[in-house]
């Protein structure tokens, strides 16, 4: 029951919401002006694309069979997709791991070795690096395609046959399994990248905490410098704050990926230790595999919220993107109307006040405009009373 819930309904929900939000994130990143686009966005766009493809493969491999047939299928017409989906699922996971690893190294160099990062962190080099890493992930996962194939199982005659998925001789080859699945996979995909991510993330976190402590020491409270720091509006100060929030956002993306990838790494190590046949016969092991797959899906579908909470420019661009559509503009106008608290439609108010509230939607500007209008009206009344004295 739990396995069906994880692989079926929950995975389908997070897959569809994650794909929509990831595509929205990519469109927001790509709609920004190319001249003002930082190099770090190339990492985020590439990572989001890989994770979107991973979500689509997770739906085809786990969620759709559970929703349609109630369980994973190994026979029937649907299994013709398995060799391609299985290969591309491993490709997207490998690509996501390597992109996150390069992103972590980039942040480590930016915080701990800034001079070296300025030399190698150019936009053109980052674009080439993303293309090279993606091609390498595809090449690395090509042997997966030859591990499974579709066979026809015939009972009595050739006309009564059913397609079934089965392992190839390459998958059962002991030398191939040792070199590719044990050594290469653990060195380049699971164990070693996980350890490197943990070490670099810890080092980046320490660097961020030291930067925060240094900023507080430079602008200590109860001093004249504190007043100057609070009132400072220079571009250098604002850019340092933006860089600090961007680094926190990227560290959260890396840490989230690391947490979701720990359990699959542990499961992969245990599978190599106890043997694949004994591991697959254990119901507890199958449950942990389902949980690890769901954690990966959850990680790939939640990056939008990290960008939205910690990225001020991302929120601004997201608001513009939503307002550019008719439905989004209507929803945004309704939300703005509900936030206007100056005028109560049930209380008596002047026609000027209602119009001002509709025009601005800002309490401070509405009061200011209303005060100016009252001054103008009072001056006009005074002038008219002076030029045209009232008759008894």
FIDREN-52623 format. One record per residue: residue number from 1; x, y, z of N, C-alpha, C in turn. Coordinates in steps of 0.1 Angstrom, whole numbers, plus 2048, in hexadecimal, padded with zeros to 3 digits. Atoms other than C-alpha are relative to their C-alpha. Layout:
REM FIDREN-52623
   num   n_px   n_py   n_pz   ca_px   ca_py   ca_pz   c_px   c_py   c_pz
   NUM      X      Y      Z       X       Y       Z      X      Y      Z
...
REM end
This chain:
REM FIDREN-52623
   num   n_px   n_py   n_pz   ca_px   ca_py   ca_pz   c_px   c_py   c_pz
     1    808    7F4    800     800     800     800    809    80D    800
     2    7F7    7F4    800     81C     819     809    807    801    7F3
     3    7F9    800    80D     82F     80F     7EA    7F8    806    7F5
     4    809    7FB    80A     811     815     7D4    7FD    80F    802
     5    803    7F2    7FD     80A     837     7E5    80C    808    7FC
     6    7F4    7F9    804     82F     842     7E0    802    801    7F1
     7    7FD    801    80E     833     836     7BD    7F5    805    7F7
     8    80C    7FD    808     810     83E     7B2    7FC    80F    801
     9    807    7F3    7FF     7FD     85D     7BE    80A    80B    804
    10    7F6    7F5    7FB     819     870     7D1    80A    803    7F5
    11    7F7    7FE    80B     832     86B     7B5    7FA    808    7F4
    12    807    7F9    80B     819     876     79B    7FD    80F    803
    13    803    7F2    7FC     80F     895     7AE    80D    809    800
    14    7F4    7F8    800     833     8A1     7B4    806    800    7F2
    15    7FA    800    80E     83D     897     790    7F9    80C    7F8
    16    807    7F6    808     822     8AD     780    802    80E    805
    17    7FD    7F2    7FB     826     8CB     798    80F    803    7FE
    18    7F2    7FD    802     84C     8C8     796    803    804    7F2
    19    7FD    7FC    80E     84C     8C8     770    7FB    80E    7FC
    20    805    7F3    803     836     8E6     76E    808    80B    807
    21    7F8    7F5    7F9     84A     8FA     788    80E    800    7FB
    22    7F3    800    806     86B     8EF     779    800    807    7F2
    23    801    7F9    80D     860     8FB     756    7FE    80F    802
    24    801    7F1    7FD     855     91C     766    80D    806    804
    25    7F3    7FB    7FB     877     91F     777    809    802    7F4
    26    7F7    7FF    80C     889     919     756    7FC    80C    7F8
    27    805    7F4    808     873     933     744    804    80D    806
    28    7FC    7F4    7F9     87A     94C     75F    80F    803    7FF
    29    7F1    7FE    802     8A0     946     75D    803    805    7F2
    30    7FD    7FD    80E     8A0     948     737    7FA    80E    7FC
    31    806    7F3    804     88A     968     735    808    80C    805
    32    7F8    7F5    7FB     8A3     97D     748    80A    804    7F4
    33    7F7    7FA    80A     8BA     993     733    80D    7F8    801
    34    7F4    808    801     8D8     980     727    80C    808    805
    35    7F4    7F8    7FB     8F0     99D     730    801    800    80F
    36    800    800    7F2     8E5     99C     754    7FF    7F3    807
    37    802    80D    7FB     8E3     977     758    80D    7FB    807
    38    7F4    805    7F9     8FC     969     772    803    7F2    7FB
    39    7FC    80D    805     910     94A     769    7FA    7F5    808
    40    806    80A    7F7     900     937     786    7F3    7FB    7FA
    41    80D    804    805     8DF     936     773    801    7F5    7F6
    42    7FE    80B    809     8EE     91F     759    800    7F2    808
    43    800    80C    7F7     8F3     905     775    7F1    7FD    803
    44    80E    802    7FB     8CF     90A     781    7F7    7FB    7F5
    45    809    804    80C     8BF     907     75E    803    7F2    7FC
    46    7FC    80E    803     8D3     8E8     756    7FB    7F6    80A
    47    805    809    7F6     8CB     8D8     777    7F1    7FE    800
    48    80F    801    801     8A6     8E0     774    7FC    7F8    7F4
    49    804    808    80C     8A4     8D1     751    803    7F1    803
    50    7FD    80E    7FD     8B5     8B1     75C    7F6    7FB    80A
    51    80A    805    7F6     89E     8AE     77B    7F2    7FF    7FA
    52    80E    801    807     87F     8B5     765    800    7F3    7F8
    53    7FF    80D    808     88A     898     74E    7FF    7F4    80A
    54    801    80B    7F7     88F     882     76D    7F2    7FE    806
    55    80E    801    7FC     86C     88A     779    7F7    7F9    7F6
    56    807    807    80A     85E     87F     758    803    7F2    7FF
    57    7FC    80E    800     871     85F     759    7FB    7F8    80C
    58    806    806    7F4     866     858     77C    7F1    7FD    7FF
    59    80E    802    802     842     85C     772    7FE    7F4    7F6
    60    801    80C    80A     846     843     754    804    7F3    806
    61    7FB    80D    7FB     85A     82A     768    7F9    7FB    80C
    62    806    804    7F3     848     82A     78A    7F1    804    801
    63    80D    7FB    7FC     829     83F     78C    7F5    7FC    7F7
    64    80B    804    80A     815     838     76C    7FD    7F1    801
    65    804    80E    7FE     817     812     770    7F8    7FD    80D
    66    808    802    7F4     80B     814     794    7F2    806    7FF
    67    80D    7FA    801     7EF     82B     78B    7F7    7F9    7F7
    68    809    806    80A     7E3     818     76D    7FE    7F1    803
    69    801    80F    7FE     7EA     7F3     776    800    7FD    80F
    70    800    802    7F2     7EE     7F7     79C    80D    7FA    805
    71    7F3    806    7FC     812     7E9     79C    809    802    7F4
    72    7F6    7FF    80A     832     7EA     788    7FE    7F4    7F7
    73    803    80B    80A     82E     7D5     768    80E    7FC    7FA
    74    7F5    806    807     848     7BE     758    7FD    7F9    7F3
    75    805    806    80C     833     7B1     73C    7F6    809    7F9
    76    809    7F8    807     81E     7C1     721    806    80A    7F6
    77    7FB    7F7    80A     821     7DB     706    808    80C    806
    78    7F9    7F4    7FA     82C     7F6     71F    80F    7FE    803
    79    7F2    803    7FD     84D     7E4     726    809    804    7F5
    80    7F7    7FB    80B     85A     7F0     704    806    80D    803
    81    7FA    7F3    7FC     860     812     714    80B    7FE    80A
    82    7F7    802    7F5     875     803     730    80F    802    7FD
    83    7F2    7FE    803     897     801     71F    804    80F    7FF
    84    7FD    7F2    802     895     826     715    7FE    808    80D
    85    803    7F8    7F4     885     833     735    80B    7FC    80B
    86    7F6    805    7F6     89D     81E     74B    80E    807    7FD
    87    7F4    7FA    803     8BB     82C     738    800    80F    803
    88    800    7F2    7FF     8B0     850     738    7FE    804    80F
    89    801    7FD    7F2     8A6     84E     75D    80E    801    807
    90    7F2    800    7FB     8CA     845     766    808    80C    7FA
    91    7F9    7F5    806     8D6     860     74E    7FD    80D    807
    92    804    7F4    7FA     8C2     87B     75E    805    801    80F
    93    7FB    800    7F3     8CC     870     781    80F    804    800
    94    7F2    7FD    801     8F1     870     777    803    80F    7FD
    95    7FE    7F2    804     8EE     892     766    7FD    809    80C
    96    803    7F7    7F5     8DD     8A1     785    80B    800    80B
    97    7F5    801    7F6     8F8     894     79C    80C    808    7FC
    98    7F4    7F9    805     914     8A2     786    7FE    80F    800
    99    803    7F1    800     903     8C4     782    800    806    80E
   100    7FF    7FC    7F2     8FE     8C7     7A7    80E    800    805
   101    7F2    800    7FB     922     8BD     7AD    808    80C    7FA
   102    7F9    7F5    806     92F     8D7     794    7FB    80D    807
   103    805    7F4    7F9     918     8F1     7A5    806    802    80D
   104    7FA    800    7F3     926     8E8     7C7    80F    805    7FF
   105    7F2    7FC    802     94A     8EB     7BA    801    80F    7FD
   106    801    7F2    804     941     90D     7AB    7FE    809    80C
   107    803    7F8    7F4     933     91A     7CC    80B    800    809
   108    7F4    801    7F7     951     90D     7DF    80B    809    7FB
   109    7F5    7F7    805     969     920     7C8    7FC    80E    802
   110    805    7F2    7FF     953     93F     7C9    802    805    80E
   111    800    7FC    7F2     953     940     7EF    80E    7FF    806
   112    7F3    803    7F9     975     931     7F9    80C    804    7F7
   113    7F5    7FC    809     98B     939     7DA    7FA    809    7F5
   114    807    7F7    809     97B     958     7CA    809    804    7F4
   115    7F7    7FC    80C     99A     961     7B4    800    7F5    7F6
   116    801    80B    80A     99A     93E     7A4    7F3    7FF    7F9
   117    80D    800    806     975     940     79F    7FD    80A    7F6
   118    801    7F5    80B     977     961     78C    806    7FC    7F3
   119    7F9    804    80C     98F     951     774    7F9    7F5    7F8
   120    806    80B    806     97B     932     76D    7F0    800    7FF
   121    80E    7FF    7FF     957     93D     774    7F9    809    7F6
   122    806    7F7    80B     950     94F     753    7F3    7F9    7FB
   123    80D    805    806     92E     94B     742    802    7F6    7F5
   124    7FE    809    80B     93C     93B     723    806    7F3    805
   125    7FA    80D    7FB     950     921     736    7F5    7F8    808
   126    80A    807    7F9     932     919     74C    7F6    7F9    7F6
   127    809    806    80A     91C     913     72D    807    7F4    7FA
   128    7F9    80C    806     937     8FC     71E    800    7F5    80A
   129    7FF    80A    7F6     93A     8EA     73F    7F3    7F9    801
   130    80D    807    7FF     915     8E3     741    7FD    7F7    7F4
   131    802    808    80B     914     8D6     71E    809    7F3    801
   132    7F6    80B    7FF     933     8C0     724    7FB    7F6    80B
   133    804    809    7F5     925     8B2     745    7F3    7F8    7FB
   134    80C    807    805     903     8AA     734    804    7F5    7F6
   135    7FC    80A    80A     914     898     717    807    7F4    807
   136    7F9    80B    7F8     92A     884     730    7F6    7F8    807
   137    80B    808    7F9     90B     87A     744    7F9    7F6    7F6
   138    806    808    80A     8FB     86D     724    809    7F4    7FC
   139    7F6    80A    804     91A     85A     719    802    7F6    80C
   140    7FE    809    7F5     91F     84B     73C    7F4    7F7    802
   141    80C    809    7FD     8FB     83D     73D    7FC    7F8    7F4
   142    804    808    80C     8FB     82D     71A    800    7F1    803
   143    801    80F    7FE     904     80A     727    7F3    7FC    807
   144    80C    804    7FA     8E4     80B     73B    7F5    7FB    7F6
   145    80A    804    80A     8D0     807     71B    802    7F1    7FC
   146    7FE    80E    804     8E0     7E5     714    7FF    7F6    80C
   147    801    809    7F4     8D9     7D7     737    7F2    7F9    800
   148    80D    806    801     8B4     7D0     730    7FB    7FF    7F2
   149    806    801    80D     8A0     7C5     712    7F3    7FA    801
   150    80E    806    800     87D     7BA     708    801    7F3    7F8
   151    801    80E    806     877     795     701    7F2    7FC    7FE
   152    80D    805    802     859     783     6F4    7FE    7F3    807
   153    802    80C    7F9     84B     768     70B    7F3    7F9    7F9
   154    80B    807    807     836     74F     6F7    7FD    7F3    808
   155    805    80C    7F8     821     734     709    800    7F3    7F7
   156    801    80C    808     817     71B     6EE    803    803    7F1
   157    7FE    7FD    80E     818     72C     6CC    806    80E    7FF
   158    7FA    7F3    802     829     74A     6BD    7F5    80B    800
   159    80B    7F6    800     807     75C     6BB    7FC    804    80E
   160    803    7FD    7F3     803     75C     6E0    80C    804    808
   161    7F3    7FC    7F9     821     770     6EC    7FD    80E    806
   162    801    7F4    7F9     825     78C     704    80E    806    802
   163    7F3    7F9    7FE     841     7A6     707    803    801    80F
   164    7FB    7FF    7F2     856     7A5     727    80D    806    801
   165    7F3    7FA    7FE     873     7B8     735    809    7F7    807
   166    7F7    80A    7FA     892     7A4     73D    80E    806    800
   167    7F2    7FC    800     8B7     7A9     745    807    7F9    7F5
   168    7F8    806    80A     8D1     7A4     72B    80C    7F9    806
   169    7F4    807    7FB     8F1     790     72E    80A    80A    805
   170    7F7    7F6    7FB     904     7B0     733    7FE    804    80E
   171    803    7FC    7F2     8F2     7B8     753    804    7F5    809
   172    7FC    80B    7F8     8FA     795     760    80F    7FD    800
   173    7F2    802    801     91E     798     757    807    805    80C
   174    7FA    7FD    7F3     933     798     777    80A    80B    7FF
   175    7F5    7F6    802     950     7AD     769    7F9    80D    7FD
   176    807    7F3    803     938     7C7     75B    7FA    806    80C
   177    806    7FB    7F4     925     7C9     77B    80A    806    80A
   178    7F6    7FB    7F6     944     7CE     790    806    80D    7FB
   179    7FA    7F4    805     953     7E8     779    7F6    80C    800
   180    809    7F4    803     935     7FD     76F    7F7    803    80C
   181    809    7FE    7F5     91C     7F8     78C    806    803    80D
   182    7FA    7FF    7F3     933     7F5     7A9    80B    80C    800
   183    7F5    7F7    7FF     953     809     7A1    7FC    80E    7FA
   184    803    7F4    807     948     823     787    7F4    807    806
   185    80D    7F9    7FB     925     82A     795    803    805    80E
   186    7FD    7FB    7F3     932     82D     7B9    80A    80C    800
   187    7F6    7F5    800     94F     844     7AF    7FA    80C    7F9
   188    804    7F5    808     93D     85A     796    7F1    804    802
   189    80E    7FD    7FF     918     859     7A0    7FB    800    80E
   190    806    802    7F3     910     84E     7C3    809    804    80C
   191    7F9    7FE    7F3     929     84B     7DF    80A    80B    800
   192    7F6    7F6    800     946     861     7D6    7FA    80E    7FE
   193    806    7F2    801     931     87F     7C9    7F8    804    80C
   194    807    7FD    7F4     91C     87C     7E8    809    805    80B
   195    7F7    7FC    7F6     93A     87F     7FE    806    80E    7FD
   196    7FB    7F3    804     948     89C     7EA    7F6    80B    802
   197    80B    7F6    7FE     927     8AE     7EB    7FF    803    80F
   198    802    7FD    7F2     925     8AA     811    80C    808    805
   199    7F4    7F9    7FB     949     8B6     817    800    80F    7FB
   200    801    7F3    805     945     8D4     800    7F5    809    805
   201    80B    7F9    7FA     923     8DD     80D    803    805    80E
   202    7FC    7FC    7F3     931     8DD     830    80A    80C    800
   203    7F6    7F5    802     94E     8F3     825    7F9    80D    7FC
   204    807    7F4    804     937     90B     814    7F7    806    80B
   205    808    7FC    7F5     920     90D     832    809    808    80A
   206    7F7    7F9    7F7     93E     916     848    804    80D    7FB
   207    7FC    7F3    807     949     931     82F    7F4    80A    801
   208    80B    7F7    7FF     926     940     82F    7FE    805    80F
   209    802    7FB    7F2     924     941     855    80C    809    804
   210    7F6    7F7    7FD     946     951     857    7FE    80E    7F9
   211    803    7F3    807     93B     96B     83D    7F5    808    808
   212    80A    7FA    7F8     91C     972     852    806    806    80D
   213    7FA    7FB    7F4     931     976     872    809    80C    7FD
   214    7F7    7F5    803     94A     98D     860    7F7    80C    7FD
   215    809    7F4    803     92D     9A3     853    7FB    806    80D
   216    805    7FA    7F3     91F     9A6     876    80B    807    808
   217    7F5    7FA    7F9     941     9AE     884    803    80E    7FA
   218    7FE    7F3    806     945     9CA     86B    7F5    80A    803
   219    80B    7F7    7FD     923     9D8     872    7FA    7FC    80E
   220    804    804    7F2     921     9D2     898    7F5    808    805
   221    80B    7F8    7FA     902     9DD     8AA    805    80A    80B
   222    7FD    7F6    7F6     902     9FB     8C2    80D    808    7FC
   223    7F5    7F8    804     91B     A0D     8AD    7FC    809    7F4
   224    804    7F7    80B     91C     A29     893    801    7F9    7F3
   225    7FF    807    80D     926     A10     878    7F3    7F9    7FD
   226    80D    807    802     905     9FD     87E    7F6    809    7F9
   227    80A    7F7    806     8F1     A1C     875    803    803    7F1
   228    7FC    7FE    80E     906     A22     856    7FD    7F4    7F7
   229    803    80D    807     902     9FD     84C    7F2    7FF    7FC
   230    80E    802    803     8DD     9FE     84F    7FB    80A    7F5
   231    804    7F6    809     8DA     A1E     83B    807    800    7F3
   232    7F7    801    80C     8F3     A14     820    7F8    7FB    7F4
   233    807    804    80C     8E4     A12     7FD    809    7FD    7F4
   234    7F6    801    80B     903     A0C     7E9    7FE    7F3    7F9
   235    801    80C    808     903     9F2     7CD    809    7F5    805
   236    7F7    80A    7FB     920     9E0     7DD    7FA    7F8    80C
   237    807    807    7F4     90D     9D9     7FD    7F4    7F8    7FC
   238    80B    807    805     8EE     9CF     7EB    804    7F3    7F8
   239    7FB    80C    807     901     9B7     7D4    805    7F6    809
   240    7FB    80A    7F7     912     9A7     7F1    7F5    7F8    807
   241    80C    807    7FA     8F0     9A0     802    7FA    7F7    7F6
   242    806    809    80A     8E3     992     7E1    808    7F3    7FE
   243    7F7    80C    802     901     97B     7DD    7FF    7F7    80C
   244    801    809    7F4     8FD     96F     801    7F3    7F8    7FF
   245    80D    807    801     8D8     966     7FB    801    7F6    7F5
   246    7FE    809    80B     8E1     956     7DA    808    7F3    804
   247    7F8    80C    7FB     8FB     940     7EB    7F8    7F8    809
   248    808    808    7F7     8E3     936     806    7F6    7F7    7F8
   249    80A    807    809     8C9     92C     7EB    807    7F4    7F9
   250    7F9    80B    807     8E3     917     7D8    804    7F5    80A
   251    7FC    80A    7F6     8EF     906     7F8    7F4    7F8    804
   252    80C    807    7FE     8CB     8FD     7FF    7FD    7F6    7F5
   253    802    809    80B     8C7     8EE     7DD    80A    7F4    800
   254    7F6    80B    7FF     8E7     8DA     7E2    7FD    7F7    80C
   255    803    808    7F4     8DE     8CF     805    7F3    7F7    7FE
   256    80C    808    802     8BB     8C4     7FA    803    7F4    7F7
   257    7FC    80B    809     8CA     8AF     7DE    808    7F6    808
   258    7F8    80A    7F8     8E3     8A0     7F6    7F8    7F8    809
   259    809    808    7F7     8C8     896     80F    7F8    7F6    7F8
   260    808    809    808     8B3     886     7F3    809    7F5    7FA
   261    7F8    80A    807     8D1     873     7E5    808    7F7    80A
   262    7F9    808    7F6     8DF     865     806    7FA    7F2    800
   263    806    80D    7FF     8C5     849     808    802    7F7    7F3
   264    7FC    808    80B     8CA     83D     7E4    80E    7FB    800
   265    7F2    804    800     8EF     83D     7E9    802    7F4    80A
   266    7FF    80A    7F6     8EC     828     809    7FA    7F3    7FA
   267    806    80C    806     8D4     810     7F7    809    7F9    7F5
   268    7F7    806    80A     8EC     80C     7DA    80C    7F9    806
   269    7F5    807    7F9     909     804     7F2    7FB    7F3    806
   270    805    80D    7FA     8F3     7EA     804    7FE    7F6    7F6
   271    803    80A    80A     8E9     7DA     7E4    80D    7FA    7FB
   272    7F4    806    804     90D     7D5     7DA    806    7F7    80B
   273    7FA    808    7F5     916     7C7     7FC    7F8    7F3    802
   274    808    80C    7FE     8F9     7AE     800    7FD    7F8    7F3
   275    803    807    80D     8F5     7A5     7DB    7F2    805    7FB
   276    80C    7FA    806     8DA     7B0     7C3    7F4    7F6    802
   277    80B    809    7FF     8C5     790     7C5    7FA    800    80E
   278    805    7FF    7F2     8C3     790     7EB    7FA    80D    804
   279    805    7F3    7FD     8BD     7B5     7EC    7F2    802    7FA
   280    80D    7FE    806     89F     7B4     7D4    7F6    7F7    806
   281    809    809    7F9     88F     797     7E7    7FA    806    80D
   282    804    7FA    7F3     88C     7AD     806    7F5    80A    7FE
   283    80A    7F6    802     86B     7BF     809    804    80E    807
   284    7FC    7F4    7FA     87B     7D9     820    809    808    7F7
   285    7F8    7F9    80A     895     7E0     806    7F8    806    7F5
   286    809    7FB    80A     87A     7E5     7EC    7F9    80D    805
   287    806    7F4    7FA     869     7FE     803    80A    80C    801
   288    7F6    7F6    800     889     811     808    803    806    7F2
   289    7FE    7FC    80D     88E     812     7E3    7F5    80A    7FB
   290    80C    7F8    804     86B     821     7DE    802    80E    807
   291    7FF    7F4    7F9     872     83B     7F9    80C    809    7FA
   292    7F5    7F8    806     894     845     7EA    7FC    806    7F2
   293    804    7FA    80D     884     849     7C7    7F6    80C    803
   294    809    7F5    7FD     869     85F     7D7    807    80C    805
   295    7F8    7F5    7FC     883     874     7E8    807    807    7F4
   296    7FA    7FA    80C     894     87A     7C7    7F6    808    7F8
   297    80B    7F9    807     873     884     7B7    7FC    80D    808
   298    803    7F5    7F8     86C     89B     7D4    80A    80B    7FF
   299    7F5    7F6    801     88E     8AC     7D1    7FF    807    7F2
   300    800    7FA    80E     88A     8B1     7AB    7F4    809    7FE
   301    80C    7F8    802     868     8C1     7AF    7FF    80C    80A
   302    801    7F5    7F6     86F     8DA     7CB    80A    80B    7FF
   303    7F6    7F5    801     88B     8F0     7BE    7FA    80D    7FE
   304    807    7F3    802     872     90A     7B3    7FE    808    80D
   305    803    7F9    7F3     869     912     7D7    80C    805    806
   306    7F3    7FB    7FB     88D     916     7E1    803    80D    7F8
   307    7FD    7F4    808     892     92F     7C4    7F6    80B    804
   308    80A    7F6    7FD     871     941     7CD    802    806    80D
   309    7FF    7FA    7F2     878     945     7F2    80D    808    801
   310    7F3    7F9    7FE     89D     94F     7F0    804    809    7F5
   311    7FC    7F8    80B     89F     960     7CE    7F7    80C    7FE
   312    808    7F5    802     892     983     7CD    7FD    803    7F2
   313    802    7FE    80E     898     987     7A8    7F7    7F6    7FA
   314    808    80B    805     888     966     7A2    7F1    803    803
   315    80E    7FC    7FC     868     971     7B5    7FB    80B    7F7
   316    804    7F5    809     867     991     7A1    7FD    7FB    7F2
   317    802    805    80D     86B     97F     780    7F4    7F6    800
   318    80C    809    7FF     851     965     78B    7F3    808    800
   319    80C    7F8    7FF     838     980     793    7FE    806    7F2
   320    802    7FB    80D     83E     990     771    7FB    7F5    7F6
   321    805    80B    809     83A     96E     75F    7F2    7FD    803
   322    80E    804    7FD     81A     967     771    7F6    80B    7FB
   323    808    7F5    804     80C     98A     76A    7FF    802    7F1
   324    801    800    80E     814     986     745    7F5    7F8    7FA
   325    80C    808    804     7F8     96C     742    7F3    807    805
   326    80D    7FA    7FC     7D3     976     743    7FB    7FB    80D
   327    805    805    7F3     7CA     95E     75F    809    804    80B
   328    7F7    7FB    7F5     7E9     967     773    7FE    80E    804
   329    802    7F2    7FE     7E2     98C     76F    7F3    802    808
   330    80D    7FF    7F8     7BE     987     77C    802    7FC    80E
   331    7FD    805    7F2     7CA     973     79A    808    80A    808
   332    7F7    7F6    7F9     7E5     98D     7A2    7F8    80C    803
   333    808    7F5    7FD     7CC     9A9     79F    7F6    7FE    80C
   334    809    804    7F4     7B4     997     7B7    808    800    80D
   335    7F8    801    7F3     7D0     991     7D0    803    80E    804
   336    7FD    7F2    7FC     7DA     9B6     7CE    7F4    807    805
   337    80C    7F9    7FB     7B6     9C1     7D3    7FD    7FC    80E
   338    802    805    7F2     7B3     9AB     7F2    809    806    80A
   339    7F6    7FB    7F7     7D2     9BA     801    7FE    80F    803
   340    803    7F2    7FE     7C5     9DE     7FE    7F7    802    80C
   341    807    7FF    7F4     7BB     9E5     821    7FB    80E    804
   342    803    7F3    7FC     7B6     A0A     821    7F1    803    7FF
   343    80E    7FD    802     792     A0B     814    7F8    7F4    803
   344    80A    80A    7FE     776     9F6     821    7F4    803    7F8
   345    80C    7FE    809     75A     9F2     808    7F3    801    808
   346    80C    7FF    7F8     741     9EF     824    7FF    80D    808
   347    800    7F4    7F9     74C     A0F     835    7FE    80C    7F7
   348    801    7F4    809     744     A32     828    80D    806    7FD
   349    7F3    7FB    804     761     A40     814    7FD    809    7F4
   350    801    7F6    80B     766     A5C     7FB    803    7F9    7F2
   351    7FE    805    80E     766     A56     7D5    80F    801    7FD
   352    7F2    7FE    803     78A     A63     7D4    808    7F5    807
   353    7F9    80A    7F9     796     A4A     7EE    7FF    7F2    7F9
   354    802    80D    807     787     A2C     7DB    808    800    7F3
   355    7F8    7FF    80D     797     A37     7BA    80E    7FF    803
   356    7F2    801    7FD     7B8     A3C     7CA    805    7F2    804
   357    7FC    80E    7FC     7B8     A19     7DA    800    7F7    7F3
   358    800    809    80C     7AF     A09     7B8    80D    803    7F8
   359    7F5    7FC    808     7CB     A1D     7A7    80D    7FB    805
   360    7F3    802    7FB     7E7     A16     7BE    801    7F2    808
   361    7FF    80C    7F8     7E0     9F9     7D6    80B    800    80A
   362    7F5    7FF    7F6     7FA     A06     7EE    7FB    80A    80B
   363    806    7F8    7F5     7EF     A14     810    807    80D    802
   364    7F9    7F3    7FE     80B     A2D     813    7FE    80A    7F5
   365    802    7F7    80C     807     A3B     7F0    7F2    805    800
   366    80E    7FC    800     7E1     A3C     7F4    7FE    80B    80A
   367    801    7F6    7F6     7E3     A50     814    807    80D    7FC
   368    7F9    7F4    804     7FC     A68     805    7F8    807    7F5
   369    808    7FA    80B     7E7     A6D     7E6    7F3    806    805
   370    80C    7FA    7FA     7C8     A72     7FB    802    80D    807
   371    7FD    7F4    7F9     7D9     A8C     811    802    80B    7F6
   372    7FD    7F6    80A     7E5     A9F     7F2    7F3    805    7FA
   373    80D    7FC    806     7C2     A9E     7E3    7F8    809    80A
   374    808    7F8    7F6     7B2     AAB     804    806    80E    801
   375    7FA    7F3    800     7CB     AC8     804    7FC    808    7F4
   376    804    7F9    80D     7C3     AD1     7E0    7F2    804    801
   377    80E    7FC    7FF     79E     AD0     7E7    7FE    80B    80A
   378    802    7F5    7F6     7A1     AE5     807    805    80D    7FB
   379    7FB    7F3    806     7B6     AFF     7F4    7F6    805    7F6
   380    80A    7FC    80A     79C     AFF     7D8    7F4    807    807
   381    80B    7FA    7F9     781     B05     7F1    803    80E    806
   382    7FC    7F3    7FA     794     B21     802    800    80B    7F5
   383    7FF    7F6    80B     79A     B32     7E0    7F2    804    7FC
   384    80D    7FD    805     776     B2F     7D6    7F8    808    80A
   385    807    7F8    7F6     76A     B3C     7F7    805    80E    801
   386    7FA    7F3    800     781     B5A     7F4    7FB    808    7F4
   387    804    7F9    80C     777     B63     7D0    7F1    802    7FF
   388    80F    7FF    801     752     B5B     7D4    7FB    7FF    80F
   389    805    801    7F2     747     B64     7F8    7F1    7FB    800
   390    80D    806    7FE     728     B52     804    7F6    80B    802
   391    80B    7F6    7FE     707     B65     803    7F7    7FB    80C
   392    809    803    7F5     6F0     B67     821    7F2    7FF    7FB
REM end
